Amino acid sequence: MNEGVPIAIVIIIIVVVLIFALLAAIMNGIAMQHLMQSKGYDGNWFWQGFLFGPFAFLGASERGDRGKADYPDYIMEAIRKATDEHNLANGGWRCESCGKVNPPATGTCDCGKSRFASVEKKD
Ligand SMILES: [Zn+2]
C-alpha cells in the first residue's frame, strides 16, 4: 500500500509537465503566427510553431521581411507624400536641415535638428 502514494505523485508530476509542455507549444504557435504575420506572410503558421517550436523560429528568422518589399516604389512614395501632407496639415513641421517632415509630437528630427532650431531658421 505504501507504493501507492509515490506512484500517484509521479503521475501528477507527469501530467503537470505535459500540461506545461502543451502550454509552451501553444504559446510557440501563437508567437509564430504573430511573427510571420508581422513579416507580411499570410496563412496559418500556428502549427509550425506548435510542432517545431524553436526550430520554426530559426526557419522564420531566415525569411525576409515581406511587408514593405512587396509594394512598388510609386506606392511607397505616395504613402510617404500622404503621410507628410497629413503631418503638415495637423501641426507637423518640415526640418530645415534635411527636409524630413516630422509629426507634431516630434520635437527633434532624425538628423538631430530640434523643432525650434528649424522654425527659427525659417523665420
Ligand atoms: Zn532633419
Residues whose N, C-alpha, C, O or C-beta is under 5 A from the ligand:
A	BS01	ZN	C95 S97 C98 G99 K100 C109 D110 C111 K113
